[in-house]
Amino acid sequence: MNELHWPIGKIIEVARELRETGGAPASTGERIAAAFVLNRPEYLPVAYPDLVEAWDRLGGQWQDHVRCIKRDYMHLVEAE
């Protein structure tokens, strides 16, 4: 994933780790983005239990990263 733009690669990395282990060392934004990529609200940080608040916390650029991953890179998230 080194060839991917930094935020996209990092979000994919966090999403994979969350999917595999249920936890990941990540920033709040990375974890929120990964939870949305996975469609798994239980992975949201405890400070952001509300989906709308969590989505708003990401901001437009990171929301675009989530959309991009969902559209173009889910095969990397789901890879073993």
Buried (B, 14 or more C-beta within 10 A) or exposed (E): EEEBEEBBBBBBBBBBBBBEEEEBEBEBBBBBBBBBBBEBEEBBBEEBEEEEEBBEBBEEEBBEBBEBBBEEBBEBBEEE
